[in-house]
């Protein structure tokens, strides 16, 4: 464990320059550059806001207007976007870098760290944009916003733990990649991002309770939109779950890292 | 480990294949007794390499060369045995891995050095050298996508060799662009060697191995077959290829302190004697430049054969072929030979060779087709020396009869 951390520290320059490279590869030659980073979640939010609130007249039960629903969506998207990106990219990070892994010697843990790093940067930009939109709508988040950094760290850590485990398994059993693609799609709809939990039948609400992302997304919405504290009790369980997942990911990584190269 | 750069002890590599892929996960969890199929690609490899030594690794495709190099480099771990490496290993197997088209040559070089684990300060220090070695001028600060493939390779080689490693692994397949840059690269490799870097060189090219390596190792189907002087190992490699991978029929015998004679073939016929005679018919071992000599090959059959041909090739000290021929091509084959017959082939020529040491390898064979196999291949069958006793002083490996006229106005 300590040796992994030491390797990460020794390769910090490489990790940082890889993240930079990734962005310049993606946006270096486009005119809008970094704006594209957040375009996808923003457009998605706008579409949901338009379709769901205009066509189906979804409202927040607390009696907010159209605008507050958009903010609710934005808060959920902020949480979902980074979670989905980290899981999706960790899933294929070893497969995509197979030539690097096979031909060069370097700490392999750098690869998931690089994709997570770039996802985090993207998410921070999205955070800035989201907060700006909040201000534009005249909805300044209250004091509970101080919990947001903690929620973000927890969300990202959960995604990293899950992503690394799935990424390793995917090297050996490629079906994992396809299954996860579908599972993420389902998870999006099983998480109250575009709807409010009270709007669905109680029987389904029970299913939601088993979705760890439910509480995280709720936390984001609470501190950003409703200025209420995050759901602490479930979140403490999720914190424990996250730590377990991260530990498991490290164990699995140490066990598998030799064999990854052999099957790539 | 004081003067040993690399020590490989009983190394083997197996790729494990599980009946069900998820059995692998069970195995990680500590479950034993899963029947996994072991696929050994290397077995019981042991050798050591001294500091500053250059060793060639020879073998057919699939012999396990790449796997061995990967194990030494450290990208994959040995299933059994131990590999001890003194110092940093750098492998030039494929250039430009991890390069990104949007970055400039300089940024890519920095990025690549970071991937090798060097610190910012170390990288900054060698950057001017890298830029100079790559010789691509202002392009060094242009995005890589604007480069020709040759330019990319130049930058890649320059950064890959910016730091002198203790062990350098070079794959022959490495192409480094035009001839001039190639020479520069080999020069760099020689420089490293002079400074004490150990070289591991993988190649099918005898010339490159002979000129770069002190020693060679032959691998076949994952097994260690032989180590020895590059020429000896290469002869055996040749036998392995011709025999379709059955080195067992080959016999080796020491004929000089640094040369072993290799004999292989199906043995329907064999070479009994080989020697040079001069114009008056006396046996000679030292041949004078330009002298008329006859190479006598005396062959005896062990079994009746339909066709019998003799072939020989003269090689210089470095193993370069000087001259080779086959009686088949001259329509001089002997037909329907009974068992126990003796046949003498006599080849008379002027020894228009430069002074030096030469060796002759011989083959007794049914036809000129290598694939039909040899009755016997023997190399070197004869060693001889050429001295200049009668001609004017000259250099080079061949004597070209001169008629000189000088005009002066």
Interface residues (C-beta under 8 A of the other chain):
Chain A: X10 X11 X13 X14 X17 X18 X21 X24 X25 X28 X29 X99 X100 X101 X102 X103 X104 X105 X106 X169 X172 X173 X252 X255 X256 X258 X259 X261 X262 X263
Chain B: X15 X16 X21 X22 X24 X25 X28 X70 X73 X74 X75 X76 X77 X89 X91 X93 X94 X97 X98 X100 X101 X102 X103 X107 X110 X111 X114 X115 X116 X117 X119 X120
